[in-house]
Amino acid sequence: MATTSALETLVELATKETDEATKRLGRTVRISEESQQKLTILLEYREDYAIRFQESLSVGLTPMNYRNFQLFIEKIDTAITGQKEVIKQAQERVAEARTVWQACERKRLTYDTLVTRAKQEKMQRENRIDQKQTDEYASRIAFYKK
């Protein structure tokens, strides 16, 4: 088995890698949430504009104003469609970042487990040596007392 210090170095490196993956995941989640908020704003704006359009229809509109309202709503709808695509891509990046983070965390935990096992094995070896020395000492004392 590798030495404890080598394993501890691997744990440190894996921890740094996991920390970086955590930061990347956090950034992608934040970007995804911001994209969702932008979509919400666009949807609210479209709804408000549609209400104003309906109100203007009840009062009366010129054909040119009617067409302008329609064109503007189409542009908002295009922006909404585009924002939905941005959200889809952001969610894909979040999923990728989460997968990378999980892999990094698994690796870190694996190294951590190996360090723990190495320490336990070292402790068991030391305990066996101590026990052997204690047994030898006890047998010498018993031998000289006879």
DSSP file with accessible surface (Angstrom, degrees, kcal/mol):
  #  RESIDUE AA STRUCTURE BP1 BP2  ACC     N-H-->O    O-->H-N    N-H-->O    O-->H-N    TCO  KAPPA ALPHA  PHI   PSI    X-CA   Y-CA   Z-CA
    1    1 A M              0   0  139      0, 0.0     3,-0.1     0, 0.0   113,-0.0   0.000 360.0 360.0 360.0 149.2    0.0    0.0    0.0
    2    2 A A        -     0   0   54      1,-0.1     5,-0.0     2,-0.1     2,-0.0  -0.211 360.0 -88.7 -64.4 158.4    1.2    3.6   -0.7
    3    3 A T     >  -     0   0   89      1,-0.1     4,-2.3     4,-0.0     5,-0.2  -0.315  33.0-116.5 -68.4 156.9    2.7    5.5    2.2
    4    4 A T  H  > S+     0   0   35      1,-0.2     4,-3.0     2,-0.2     5,-0.2   0.898 114.8  52.7 -61.5 -41.3    0.4    7.5    4.3
    5    5 A S  H  > S+     0   0   75      1,-0.2     4,-2.1     2,-0.2    -1,-0.2   0.886 108.9  49.7 -65.4 -36.8    2.0   10.8    3.3
    6    6 A A  H  > S+     0   0   40      2,-0.2     4,-2.1     1,-0.2    -1,-0.2   0.921 113.1  47.1 -65.1 -41.9    1.6   10.0   -0.4
    7    7 A L  H  X S+     0   0    8     -4,-2.3     4,-2.5     2,-0.2    -2,-0.2   0.901 109.9  52.6 -65.9 -39.8   -2.1    9.2    0.2
    8    8 A E  H  X S+     0   0   70     -4,-3.0     4,-2.5     2,-0.2    -1,-0.2   0.884 107.7  52.2 -64.2 -35.7   -2.5   12.3    2.3
    9    9 A T  H  X S+     0   0   73     -4,-2.1     4,-2.6     2,-0.2    -1,-0.2   0.922 109.3  49.6 -63.4 -42.8   -1.1   14.3   -0.7
   10   10 A L  H  X S+     0   0   65     -4,-2.1     4,-2.9     1,-0.2    -2,-0.2   0.892 109.6  51.7 -62.3 -38.5   -3.6   12.6   -3.0
   11   11 A V  H  X S+     0   0   21     -4,-2.5     4,-2.7     2,-0.2    -2,-0.2   0.926 109.9  49.2 -63.7 -43.7   -6.4   13.5   -0.5
   12   12 A E  H  X S+     0   0  114     -4,-2.5     4,-2.4     2,-0.2    -2,-0.2   0.933 113.4  46.0 -60.9 -46.4   -5.2   17.1   -0.5
   13   13 A L  H  X S+     0   0  100     -4,-2.6     4,-2.5     1,-0.2    -2,-0.2   0.916 113.9  48.3 -62.7 -43.3   -5.1   17.2   -4.3
   14   14 A A  H  X S+     0   0    1     -4,-2.9     4,-2.7     2,-0.2    94,-0.2   0.876 110.2  52.9 -65.3 -35.2   -8.5   15.5   -4.6
   15   15 A T  H  X S+     0   0   46     -4,-2.7     4,-2.8     2,-0.2    -2,-0.2   0.926 109.9  47.5 -65.9 -43.1   -9.9   18.0   -2.0
   16   16 A K  H  X S+     0   0  131     -4,-2.4     4,-2.4     2,-0.2    -2,-0.2   0.922 112.8  49.4 -62.1 -43.0   -8.6   20.9   -4.1
   17   17 A E  H  X S+     0   0   78     -4,-2.5     4,-2.4     1,-0.2    -2,-0.2   0.913 111.9  48.6 -62.8 -41.3  -10.1   19.4   -7.2
   18   18 A T  H  X S+     0   0    4     -4,-2.7     4,-2.6    86,-0.2    -2,-0.2   0.906 109.6  52.5 -65.8 -40.5  -13.4   18.8   -5.4
   19   19 A D  H  X S+     0   0   82     -4,-2.8     4,-2.3     2,-0.2    -2,-0.2   0.918 110.7  47.3 -61.3 -43.6  -13.4   22.4   -4.2
   20   20 A E  H  X S+     0   0   86     -4,-2.4     4,-2.6     2,-0.2    -2,-0.2   0.911 112.1  49.7 -63.6 -41.9  -12.9   23.7   -7.7
   21   21 A A  H  X S+     0   0    1     -4,-2.4     4,-2.6     1,-0.2    80,-0.2   0.887 109.5  52.8 -64.5 -35.5  -15.7   21.4   -9.0
   22   22 A T  H  X S+     0   0   64     -4,-2.6     4,-2.7     2,-0.2    -2,-0.2   0.917 109.7  48.0 -65.3 -42.8  -17.9   22.7   -6.2
   23   23 A K  H  X S+     0   0  114     -4,-2.3     4,-2.6     2,-0.2    -2,-0.2   0.920 112.0  49.2 -63.9 -44.2  -17.2   26.3   -7.3
   24   24 A R  H  X S+     0   0   97     -4,-2.6     4,-2.6     2,-0.2    -2,-0.2   0.917 111.4  49.6 -61.2 -42.7  -17.9   25.5  -10.9
   25   25 A L  H  X S+     0   0   25     -4,-2.6     4,-2.6    72,-0.2    -2,-0.2   0.929 110.2  50.9 -61.7 -43.8  -21.2   23.8  -10.0
   26   26 A G  H  X S+     0   0   39     -4,-2.7     4,-2.5     1,-0.2    -2,-0.2   0.910 110.7  48.8 -59.9 -42.7  -22.2   26.8   -7.9
   27   27 A R  H  X S+     0   0  111     -4,-2.6     4,-2.7     2,-0.2    -1,-0.2   0.926 111.9  48.3 -64.0 -43.7  -21.5   29.1  -10.8
   28   28 A T  H  X S+     0   0   27     -4,-2.6     4,-2.4     1,-0.2    66,-0.2   0.894 111.8  49.4 -67.0 -35.8  -23.5   27.0  -13.2
   29   29 A V  H  X S+     0   0   41     -4,-2.6     4,-2.7     2,-0.2    -1,-0.2   0.929 111.5  49.4 -65.3 -43.9  -26.4   26.8  -10.8
   30   30 A R  H  X S+     0   0  119     -4,-2.5     4,-2.7     2,-0.2    -2,-0.2   0.938 111.8  48.4 -61.7 -43.0  -26.3   30.5  -10.3
   31   31 A I  H  X S+     0   0   68     -4,-2.7     4,-2.4     1,-0.2    -1,-0.2   0.915 111.3  50.7 -63.7 -40.1  -26.3   31.1  -14.1
   32   32 A S  H  X S+     0   0   18     -4,-2.4     4,-2.1     1,-0.2    -1,-0.2   0.922 111.3  47.7 -63.3 -43.1  -29.1   28.7  -14.5
   33   33 A E  H  X S+     0   0  113     -4,-2.7     4,-2.3     2,-0.2    -2,-0.2   0.900 111.1  50.8 -65.1 -40.8  -31.2   30.5  -11.9
   34   34 A E  H  X S+     0   0   79     -4,-2.7     4,-2.3     2,-0.2    -2,-0.2   0.900 109.1  51.8 -63.5 -38.5  -30.4   33.9  -13.4
   35   35 A S  H  X S+     0   0    8     -4,-2.4     4,-2.0     1,-0.2    -1,-0.2   0.899 109.4  49.9 -63.5 -40.7  -31.5   32.5  -16.8
   36   36 A Q  H  X S+     0   0   82     -4,-2.1     4,-2.3     1,-0.2    -2,-0.2   0.896 109.1  51.7 -65.0 -39.9  -34.8   31.3  -15.3
   37   37 A Q  H  X S+     0   0  120     -4,-2.3     4,-2.4     2,-0.2    -2,-0.2   0.900 107.9  52.2 -63.7 -39.9  -35.3   34.7  -13.7
   38   38 A K  H  X S+     0   0  121     -4,-2.3     4,-2.6     2,-0.2    -1,-0.2   0.904 108.8  50.6 -63.1 -39.2  -34.8   36.4  -17.0
   39   39 A L  H  X S+     0   0   12     -4,-2.0     4,-2.8     2,-0.2     5,-0.2   0.926 108.7  51.6 -63.6 -42.8  -37.4   34.1  -18.6
   40   40 A T  H  X S+     0   0   57     -4,-2.3     4,-2.5     1,-0.2    -2,-0.2   0.922 110.3  49.1 -59.6 -43.0  -39.8   35.0  -15.8
   41   41 A I  H  X S+     0   0  106     -4,-2.4     4,-2.7     1,-0.2    -1,-0.2   0.927 111.5  49.1 -63.2 -44.6  -39.3   38.7  -16.4
   42   42 A L  H  X S+     0   0   42     -4,-2.6     4,-2.7     1,-0.2    -2,-0.2   0.911 111.5  49.2 -61.4 -42.4  -39.9   38.2  -20.2
   43   43 A L  H  X S+     0   0   74     -4,-2.8     4,-2.4     2,-0.2    -2,-0.2   0.907 112.5  47.5 -64.8 -41.1  -43.1   36.2  -19.5
   44   44 A E  H  X S+     0   0  109     -4,-2.5     4,-2.8    -5,-0.2    -2,-0.2   0.914 112.3  50.1 -64.6 -41.7  -44.4   38.9  -17.2
   45   45 A Y  H  X S+     0   0  100     -4,-2.7     4,-2.8     2,-0.2    -2,-0.2   0.922 110.8  49.3 -63.7 -41.6  -43.5   41.6  -19.7
   46   46 A R  H  X S+     0   0   75     -4,-2.7     4,-2.8     2,-0.2    -1,-0.2   0.919 111.2  49.6 -63.5 -42.5  -45.3   39.8  -22.5
   47   47 A E  H  X S+     0   0  122     -4,-2.4     4,-2.3     2,-0.2    -2,-0.2   0.934 112.4  47.3 -62.5 -45.1  -48.3   39.3  -20.3
   48   48 A D  H  X S+     0   0   91     -4,-2.8     4,-2.4     1,-0.2    -2,-0.2   0.916 113.5  48.2 -61.5 -42.6  -48.4   43.0  -19.4
   49   49 A Y  H  X S+     0   0   28     -4,-2.8     4,-2.4     1,-0.2    -2,-0.2   0.900 109.8  52.1 -66.6 -37.9  -47.9   44.0  -23.0
   50   50 A A  H  X S+     0   0   25     -4,-2.8     4,-2.5     2,-0.2    -1,-0.2   0.895 109.3  50.6 -64.7 -37.2  -50.7   41.6  -24.1
   51   51 A I  H  X S+     0   0   75     -4,-2.3     4,-2.6     2,-0.2    -2,-0.2   0.931 110.7  48.4 -64.9 -44.3  -53.0   43.2  -21.5
   52   52 A R  H  X S+     0   0  122     -4,-2.4     4,-2.5     1,-0.2    -2,-0.2   0.891 110.3  53.0 -62.6 -36.5  -52.1   46.7  -22.8
   53   53 A F  H  X S+     0   0   19     -4,-2.4     4,-2.1     2,-0.2    -2,-0.2   0.934 109.5  47.7 -63.0 -45.9  -52.8   45.4  -26.3
   54   54 A Q  H  X S+     0   0  119     -4,-2.5     4,-1.7     2,-0.2    -2,-0.2   0.896 112.1  49.9 -62.1 -42.2  -56.2   44.1  -25.3
   55   55 A E  H  X S+     0   0  117     -4,-2.6     4,-1.2     1,-0.2    -1,-0.2   0.900 110.6  49.8 -63.1 -39.9  -57.0   47.4  -23.6
   56   56 A S  H  X S+     0   0   36     -4,-2.5     4,-2.5     1,-0.2    -2,-0.2   0.859 106.8  56.2 -67.6 -33.7  -56.0   49.3  -26.7
   57   57 A L  H  < S+     0   0   67     -4,-2.1    -1,-0.2     1,-0.2     4,-0.2   0.881 104.2  52.8 -64.5 -37.2  -58.2   47.0  -28.9
   58   58 A S  H  < S+     0   0  101     -4,-1.7    -1,-0.2     1,-0.2    -2,-0.2   0.828 114.6  41.8 -69.6 -28.8  -61.2   47.9  -26.8
   59   59 A V  H  < S-     0   0  127     -4,-1.2    -2,-0.2    -5,-0.1    -1,-0.2   0.819 125.1 -99.1 -83.8 -33.5  -60.5   51.6  -27.4
   60   60 A G     <  -     0   0   50     -4,-2.5     2,-0.4    -5,-0.2    -2,-0.1  -0.037  34.4-145.6 118.7 136.3  -59.6   51.2  -31.0
   61   61 A L        -     0   0   48     -4,-0.2    -4,-0.0    -2,-0.1    -5,-0.0  -0.962  17.4-119.2-130.6 149.4  -56.3   50.9  -32.9
   62   62 A T     >  -     0   0   70     -2,-0.4     4,-2.8     1,-0.1     5,-0.2  -0.496  36.4-110.8 -78.1 156.5  -55.1   52.0  -36.2
   63   63 A P  H  > S+     0   0  112      0, 0.0     4,-2.4     0, 0.0     5,-0.2   0.878 119.9  52.8 -56.5 -35.4  -54.0   49.2  -38.5
   64   64 A M  H  > S+     0   0  135      2,-0.2     4,-2.4     1,-0.2     5,-0.1   0.928 110.5  45.5 -68.5 -43.8  -50.4   50.4  -38.1
   65   65 A N  H  > S+     0   0   72      2,-0.2     4,-2.4     1,-0.2    -1,-0.2   0.888 111.7  53.7 -65.1 -37.8  -50.6   50.4  -34.3
   66   66 A Y  H  X S+     0   0   91     -4,-2.8     4,-2.3     2,-0.2    -2,-0.2   0.938 110.6  46.1 -60.3 -46.2  -52.2   47.0  -34.4
   67   67 A R  H  X S+     0   0  110     -4,-2.4     4,-2.9     1,-0.2    -2,-0.2   0.892 110.4  53.8 -65.8 -38.5  -49.4   45.6  -36.6
   68   68 A N  H  X S+     0   0   75     -4,-2.4     4,-2.5     2,-0.2    -1,-0.2   0.909 108.7  49.1 -62.5 -42.8  -46.8   47.2  -34.3
   69   69 A F  H  X S+     0   0   24     -4,-2.4     4,-2.6     2,-0.2    -2,-0.2   0.938 112.8  48.1 -59.4 -46.5  -48.3   45.5  -31.3
   70   70 A Q  H  X S+     0   0   61     -4,-2.3     4,-2.5     1,-0.2    -2,-0.2   0.922 112.1  48.3 -61.7 -45.2  -48.3   42.2  -33.1
   71   71 A L  H  X S+     0   0   63     -4,-2.9     4,-2.2     1,-0.2    -1,-0.2   0.904 112.0  49.6 -62.5 -40.9  -44.7   42.6  -34.3
   72   72 A F  H  X S+     0   0   69     -4,-2.5     4,-2.4     2,-0.2    -1,-0.2   0.914 110.2  49.6 -67.4 -40.3  -43.5   43.5  -30.8
   73   73 A I  H  X S+     0   0   19     -4,-2.6     4,-2.9     1,-0.2    -1,-0.2   0.909 109.7  52.7 -64.4 -37.9  -45.3   40.5  -29.3
   74   74 A E  H  X S+     0   0   96     -4,-2.5     4,-2.4     2,-0.2    -1,-0.2   0.909 108.8  49.8 -61.9 -41.0  -43.7   38.3  -31.9
   75   75 A K  H  X S+     0   0  143     -4,-2.2     4,-2.4     2,-0.2    -2,-0.2   0.901 111.2  48.6 -65.0 -39.8  -40.3   39.7  -30.9
   76   76 A I  H  X S+     0   0    9     -4,-2.4     4,-2.7     2,-0.2    -2,-0.2   0.926 110.8  51.1 -64.6 -42.2  -41.0   39.1  -27.2
   77   77 A D  H  X S+     0   0   55     -4,-2.9     4,-2.6     1,-0.2    -2,-0.2   0.897 109.9  50.0 -61.7 -38.6  -42.1   35.5  -28.1
   78   78 A T  H  X S+     0   0  101     -4,-2.4     4,-2.6     2,-0.2    -1,-0.2   0.915 110.9  49.2 -64.3 -42.7  -38.8   35.0  -30.0
   79   79 A A  H  X S+     0   0   42     -4,-2.4     4,-2.6     2,-0.2    -2,-0.2   0.898 110.6  51.0 -63.5 -38.8  -36.9   36.3  -27.0
   80   80 A I  H  X S+     0   0    8     -4,-2.7     4,-2.5     2,-0.2    -2,-0.2   0.933 110.3  48.8 -64.3 -44.6  -38.8   33.9  -24.8
   81   81 A T  H  X S+     0   0   94     -4,-2.6     4,-1.7     1,-0.2    -2,-0.2   0.927 112.6  48.6 -60.6 -43.7  -38.0   31.0  -27.1
   82   82 A G  H  X S+     0   0   36     -4,-2.6     4,-2.2     1,-0.2    -2,-0.2   0.901 110.6  50.4 -63.0 -40.9  -34.4   32.0  -27.1
   83   83 A Q  H  X S+     0   0   30     -4,-2.6     4,-2.6     1,-0.2    -1,-0.2   0.875 106.2  55.3 -67.4 -35.0  -34.3   32.3  -23.3
   84   84 A K  H  X S+     0   0  117     -4,-2.5     4,-2.4     2,-0.2    -1,-0.2   0.892 108.2  49.1 -62.8 -37.7  -35.9   28.9  -23.0
   85   85 A E  H  X S+     0   0   85     -4,-1.7     4,-2.5     2,-0.2    -2,-0.2   0.902 109.4  51.9 -67.1 -40.7  -33.0   27.5  -25.1
   86   86 A V  H  X S+     0   0   54     -4,-2.2     4,-2.6     2,-0.2    -2,-0.2   0.920 110.4  49.0 -60.0 -42.7  -30.5   29.4  -22.9
   87   87 A I  H  X S+     0   0    9     -4,-2.6     4,-2.8     2,-0.2    -2,-0.2   0.924 109.4  52.0 -63.4 -43.3  -32.1   27.8  -19.8
   88   88 A K  H  X S+     0   0  107     -4,-2.4     4,-2.0     1,-0.2    -2,-0.2   0.937 112.5  45.1 -59.4 -46.4  -32.0   24.3  -21.4
   89   89 A Q  H  X S+     0   0   78     -4,-2.5     4,-2.3     1,-0.2    -1,-0.2   0.896 112.2  52.0 -65.0 -39.5  -28.2   24.7  -22.1
   90   90 A A  H  X S+     0   0    2     -4,-2.6     4,-2.2     1,-0.2    -2,-0.2   0.906 109.0  50.2 -64.2 -40.1  -27.6   26.1  -18.6
   91   91 A Q  H  X S+     0   0  104     -4,-2.8     4,-2.4     2,-0.2    -1,-0.2   0.877 108.8  52.3 -66.9 -34.5  -29.4   23.1  -17.1
   92   92 A E  H  X S+     0   0   91     -4,-2.0     4,-2.5    -5,-0.2    -2,-0.2   0.909 109.5  49.2 -65.8 -41.4  -27.2   20.8  -19.2
   93   93 A R  H  X S+     0   0  104     -4,-2.3     4,-2.8     2,-0.2    -2,-0.2   0.876 109.6  52.3 -65.1 -36.6  -24.1   22.5  -17.9
   94   94 A V  H  X S+     0   0   13     -4,-2.2     4,-2.7   -66,-0.2    -2,-0.2   0.936 109.7  48.7 -62.7 -44.6  -25.4   22.2  -14.4
   95   95 A A  H  X S+     0   0   49     -4,-2.4     4,-2.2     2,-0.2    -2,-0.2   0.921 113.2  47.2 -62.1 -42.5  -25.9   18.4  -14.9
   96   96 A E  H  X S+     0   0  124     -4,-2.5     4,-2.4     2,-0.2    -2,-0.2   0.929 113.1  48.1 -64.0 -45.4  -22.4   18.1  -16.4
   97   97 A A  H  X S+     0   0   16     -4,-2.8     4,-2.7     1,-0.2   -72,-0.2   0.878 110.7  51.9 -63.9 -36.9  -20.9   20.1  -13.5
   98   98 A R  H  X S+     0   0  111     -4,-2.7     4,-2.7     2,-0.2    -1,-0.2   0.916 109.3  49.8 -65.8 -40.8  -22.8   18.0  -11.0
   99   99 A T  H  X S+     0   0   84     -4,-2.2     4,-2.2     2,-0.2    -2,-0.2   0.924 112.1  47.7 -63.2 -44.2  -21.4   14.8  -12.6
  100  100 A V  H  X S+     0   0   66     -4,-2.4     4,-2.6     2,-0.2    -2,-0.2   0.929 112.2  49.8 -62.2 -44.8  -17.9   16.2  -12.5
  101  101 A W  H  X S+     0   0   77     -4,-2.7     4,-2.8   -80,-0.2    -2,-0.2   0.925 110.0  50.6 -60.4 -44.0  -18.3   17.2   -8.8
  102  102 A Q  H  X S+     0   0   78     -4,-2.7     4,-2.5     1,-0.2    -1,-0.2   0.908 110.6  49.2 -62.2 -40.7  -19.7   13.8   -7.9
  103  103 A A  H  X S+     0   0   45     -4,-2.2     4,-2.3     2,-0.2    -1,-0.2   0.924 112.6  47.9 -64.5 -42.9  -16.7   12.1   -9.6
  104  104 A C  H  X S+     0   0    6     -4,-2.6     4,-2.6     1,-0.2   -86,-0.2   0.912 112.2  49.2 -63.0 -42.7  -14.3   14.3   -7.8
  105  105 A E  H  X S+     0   0   42     -4,-2.8     4,-2.8     2,-0.2    -2,-0.2   0.901 109.9  51.1 -65.9 -40.1  -16.0   13.7   -4.4
  106  106 A R  H  X S+     0   0  148     -4,-2.5     4,-2.4    -5,-0.2    -1,-0.2   0.928 111.3  48.3 -62.0 -43.4  -16.0   10.0   -4.9
  107  107 A K  H  X S+     0   0   79     -4,-2.3     4,-2.5     2,-0.2     5,-0.2   0.936 111.8  49.3 -62.8 -44.3  -12.3   10.1   -5.7
  108  108 A R  H  X S+     0   0   49     -4,-2.6     4,-2.6     1,-0.2    -2,-0.2   0.930 112.1  48.0 -61.0 -44.8  -11.6   12.2   -2.6
  109  109 A L  H  X S+     0   0   78     -4,-2.8     4,-2.5     2,-0.2    -1,-0.2   0.878 109.7  53.5 -65.3 -36.0  -13.6    9.9   -0.4
  110  110 A T  H  X S+     0   0   80     -4,-2.4     4,-2.3     2,-0.2    -2,-0.2   0.944 111.5  44.5 -63.1 -47.8  -11.8    6.9   -1.8
  111  111 A Y  H  X S+     0   0   59     -4,-2.5     4,-2.4     2,-0.2    -2,-0.2   0.901 111.9  53.5 -62.5 -40.0   -8.4    8.4   -1.0
  112  112 A D  H  X S+     0   0   63     -4,-2.6     4,-2.4    -5,-0.2    -1,-0.2   0.912 108.5  49.6 -61.7 -41.6   -9.7    9.4    2.4
  113  113 A T  H  X S+     0   0   64     -4,-2.5     4,-2.7     1,-0.2    -1,-0.2   0.911 109.5  51.7 -63.2 -41.4  -10.7    5.8    3.0
  114  114 A L  H  X S+     0   0   49     -4,-2.3     4,-2.6     2,-0.2    -2,-0.2   0.894 109.2  50.2 -63.7 -38.7   -7.3    4.6    1.9
  115  115 A V  H  X S+     0   0    6     -4,-2.4     4,-2.6     2,-0.2    -2,-0.2   0.935 110.8  49.5 -63.4 -44.7   -5.6    7.0    4.3
  116  116 A T  H  X S+     0   0   64     -4,-2.4     4,-2.4     1,-0.2    -2,-0.2   0.928 112.3  47.5 -60.8 -44.3   -7.9    5.8    7.2
  117  117 A R  H  X S+     0   0  134     -4,-2.7     4,-2.9     2,-0.2    -1,-0.2   0.906 110.8  51.4 -63.6 -42.8   -7.1    2.2    6.4
  118  118 A A  H  X S+     0   0    7     -4,-2.6     4,-2.5     1,-0.2    -1,-0.2   0.918 111.2  48.0 -62.3 -40.8   -3.4    2.9    6.2
  119  119 A K  H  X S+     0   0  109     -4,-2.6     4,-2.5     2,-0.2    -1,-0.2   0.902 112.0  49.5 -65.5 -40.3   -3.5    4.6    9.6
  120  120 A Q  H  X S+     0   0  111     -4,-2.4     4,-2.6     2,-0.2    -2,-0.2   0.917 111.7  48.4 -64.7 -42.7   -5.4    1.7   11.0
  121  121 A E  H  X S+     0   0   78     -4,-2.9     4,-2.5     2,-0.2    -2,-0.2   0.908 111.7  49.7 -63.7 -41.7   -3.0   -0.8    9.6
  122  122 A K  H  X S+     0   0  100     -4,-2.5     4,-2.7     2,-0.2    -2,-0.2   0.924 111.3  49.2 -61.9 -43.5    0.0    1.2   11.0
  123  123 A M  H  X S+     0   0  117     -4,-2.5     4,-2.7     1,-0.2    -2,-0.2   0.913 110.5  50.3 -63.5 -41.3   -1.7    1.3   14.4
  124  124 A Q  H  X S+     0   0  106     -4,-2.6     4,-2.5     2,-0.2    -2,-0.2   0.915 110.8  49.2 -63.8 -41.8   -2.3   -2.4   14.3
  125  125 A R  H  X S+     0   0  118     -4,-2.5     4,-2.5     2,-0.2    -2,-0.2   0.934 112.5  47.9 -61.8 -44.4    1.3   -3.1   13.5
  126  126 A E  H  X S+     0   0   92     -4,-2.7     4,-2.9     1,-0.2    -2,-0.2   0.899 111.2  50.6 -64.1 -39.3    2.4   -0.8   16.3
  127  127 A N  H  X S+     0   0   92     -4,-2.7     4,-2.9     2,-0.2    -1,-0.2   0.897 110.2  49.9 -64.4 -40.7    0.1   -2.5   18.7
  128  128 A R  H  X S+     0   0  151     -4,-2.5     4,-2.8     2,-0.2    -2,-0.2   0.914 112.0  48.0 -63.8 -41.2    1.4   -5.9   17.7
  129  129 A I  H  X S+     0   0   91     -4,-2.5     4,-2.8     2,-0.2    -2,-0.2   0.939 113.4  47.5 -63.4 -45.6    5.0   -4.7   18.2
  130  130 A D  H  X S+     0   0   85     -4,-2.9     4,-2.6     2,-0.2    -2,-0.2   0.918 113.4  48.4 -60.4 -43.2    4.0   -3.2   21.6
  131  131 A Q  H  X S+     0   0  107     -4,-2.9     4,-2.8     2,-0.2    -2,-0.2   0.921 111.4  49.8 -64.7 -42.0    2.3   -6.5   22.6
  132  132 A K  H  X S+     0   0  132     -4,-2.8     4,-2.7     2,-0.2    -2,-0.2   0.931 112.4  47.5 -62.5 -43.0    5.2   -8.5   21.4
  133  133 A Q  H  X S+     0   0  112     -4,-2.8     4,-2.6     1,-0.2    -2,-0.2   0.909 112.4  49.4 -65.1 -40.3    7.6   -6.4   23.5
  134  134 A T  H  X S+     0   0   82     -4,-2.6     4,-2.8     2,-0.2    -2,-0.2   0.922 111.9  48.6 -64.1 -43.6    5.3   -6.6   26.5
  135  135 A D  H  X S+     0   0   86     -4,-2.8     4,-2.7     2,-0.2    -2,-0.2   0.917 112.3  48.7 -62.9 -42.9    5.1  -10.4   26.2
  136  136 A E  H  X S+     0   0   77     -4,-2.7     4,-2.4     2,-0.2    -2,-0.2   0.923 112.3  48.4 -63.5 -42.2    8.9  -10.6   25.8
  137  137 A Y  H  X S+     0   0  148     -4,-2.6     4,-2.4     1,-0.2    -2,-0.2   0.934 112.5  48.3 -63.3 -44.0    9.4   -8.4   28.9
  138  138 A A  H  X S+     0   0   55     -4,-2.8     4,-2.5     1,-0.2    -2,-0.2   0.901 111.6  49.5 -64.9 -40.1    6.9  -10.4   30.9
  139  139 A S  H  X S+     0   0   69     -4,-2.7     4,-2.5     2,-0.2    -1,-0.2   0.892 110.3  51.0 -69.0 -35.9    8.5  -13.7   29.9
  140  140 A R  H  X S+     0   0  132     -4,-2.4     4,-2.6     2,-0.2     5,-0.2   0.927 110.9  48.4 -63.4 -44.0   12.0  -12.4   30.8
  141  141 A I  H  X S+     0   0   58     -4,-2.4     4,-1.7     1,-0.2    -2,-0.2   0.935 113.3  47.4 -62.1 -43.4   10.8  -11.3   34.2
  142  142 A A  H  X S+     0   0   49     -4,-2.5     4,-0.9     1,-0.2    -2,-0.2   0.898 112.2  50.7 -64.9 -37.9    9.1  -14.7   34.7
  143  143 A F  H  < S+     0   0  148     -4,-2.5     3,-0.4     1,-0.2    -2,-0.2   0.917 111.9  45.9 -66.1 -42.8   12.3  -16.5   33.6
  144  144 A Y  H  < S+     0   0  177     -4,-2.6    -1,-0.2     1,-0.2    -2,-0.2   0.759 106.3  59.7 -75.0 -23.8   14.6  -14.5   35.9
  145  145 A K  H  <        0   0  171     -4,-1.7    -1,-0.2    -5,-0.2    -2,-0.2   0.755 360.0 360.0 -73.2 -22.8   12.2  -15.0   38.9
  146  146 A K     <        0   0  210     -4,-0.9    -3,-0.1    -3,-0.4    -4,-0.0   0.285 360.0 360.0 -75.6 360.0   12.6  -18.7   38.6
